[in-house]
Amino acid sequence: MKIPKHKILLGVSLAIISFQIYLGVLLGYFVAAFGAGKRAGEQGKIKSFVFETGSYKFHLHHWVIGIGMLPLALHTDLSFLSNKFFSGLAGGLVFQGITCYSDWHKLIVKKKP
């Protein structure tokens, strides 16, 4: 897997700010990269959360789950993880999901007849 220069530079600047956040972002990014599908629309090793109702499908992308984790990370005292690391982990999921897939914004899709 080749990582573009702009992502590496962002990682280096983040490591200077907080090493715990940096490690969390790295772990979150790589867990998402290896667990999710290689391309948009492909099923990965970890099954996607897709709910169907009526004529619509709702896809709960992993970046949406990461955004949901951020308030928990920022406002909960997790004794087994530092809040900075957990925030970075959630941020890594979000960053990978948005920057690596062209369909990241498609949360609600009309089913094909």
C-alpha atoms as one frame of an Amber mdcrd trajectory, in Angstrom:
protein
   0.000   0.000   0.000   1.476   3.337  -1.083   0.669   6.306   1.165   0.583
   9.738  -0.534   3.016  12.423   0.644   0.287  14.743   1.960  -0.904  12.028
   4.360   2.643  11.421   5.603   3.216  15.155   6.163  -0.072  15.402   8.045
   1.005  12.462  10.208   4.375  14.013  11.028   2.792  17.311  12.037   0.256
  15.441  14.182   3.062  13.476  15.881   4.712  16.754  16.846   1.479  17.961
  18.478   0.645  14.740  20.374   2.293  11.350  20.076  -0.685   9.589  21.715
  -3.117  11.051  19.167  -0.680  10.152  16.372  -0.494   6.509  17.481  -4.296
   6.362  17.738  -4.734   7.833  14.258  -2.242   5.352  12.806  -3.968   2.399
  14.421  -7.436   3.628  13.410  -6.319   4.301   9.845  -4.676   0.901   9.357
  -7.456  -1.061  11.062  -9.930   0.613   8.706  -7.662   0.165   5.671  -7.195
  -3.560   6.259 -10.705  -4.263   7.561 -12.743  -2.357   4.990 -13.056  -3.089
   1.263 -10.223  -2.148  -1.068 -12.485  -0.011  -3.280 -15.798   1.771  -2.885
 -18.679  -0.700  -2.825 -16.547  -3.775  -2.069 -17.146  -5.876   1.041 -14.128
  -5.963   3.315 -13.028  -8.351   6.048 -15.340  -6.533   8.461 -18.962  -6.571
   7.329 -20.518  -3.172   6.640 -23.541  -1.951   8.578 -26.288  -1.667   5.962
 -29.936  -1.389   6.944 -32.763  -1.696   4.465 -36.190  -0.190   4.958 -38.812
   0.261   2.296 -37.128   1.368  -0.887 -33.965   2.746   0.780 -30.677   1.374
   2.050 -28.841   3.106   4.900 -25.079   2.544   4.957 -23.394   3.324   8.253
 -19.860   3.909   6.921 -16.993   3.363   9.356 -16.217   7.079   9.275 -19.718
   7.776  10.653 -19.039   5.305  13.471 -15.723   7.100  14.112 -17.517  10.450
  14.384 -19.925   8.843  16.846 -16.962   7.650  18.912 -15.402  11.130  19.223
 -17.790  12.575  21.851 -17.386   9.372  23.853 -13.604   9.709  23.624 -13.600
  13.354  24.624 -16.074  13.198  27.508 -15.560   9.785  29.074 -12.804   8.665
  31.403 -11.625   5.394  29.889  -9.146   3.955  32.358  -7.746   1.408  29.889
  -7.112   3.989  27.134  -6.065   7.598  27.243  -8.629  10.003  25.823  -6.037
  11.335  23.371  -5.297   7.856  22.001  -8.991   6.952  21.731  -9.734  10.288
  20.023  -6.926   9.593  17.567  -8.284   6.091  16.915 -11.700   7.518  16.058
 -10.064  10.229  13.956  -8.075   7.617  12.023 -11.290   5.768  11.153 -12.859
   9.011   9.942  -9.788  10.124   7.977  -9.383   6.775   6.207 -13.075   6.487
   5.364 -13.341   9.958   3.861 -10.024  10.115   1.995  -9.952   6.620   0.499
 -13.458   6.085  -0.900 -15.373   7.967  -3.563 -18.755   6.969  -2.079 -18.015
   8.177   1.455 -20.882  10.690   1.320 -23.570   8.196   0.225 -25.369   7.318
   3.447 -28.889   6.838   2.074 -29.328   5.167  -1.317 -32.521   4.244  -3.135
 -32.680   0.499  -3.822 -32.544  -0.606  -7.432 -35.839  -2.121  -8.651
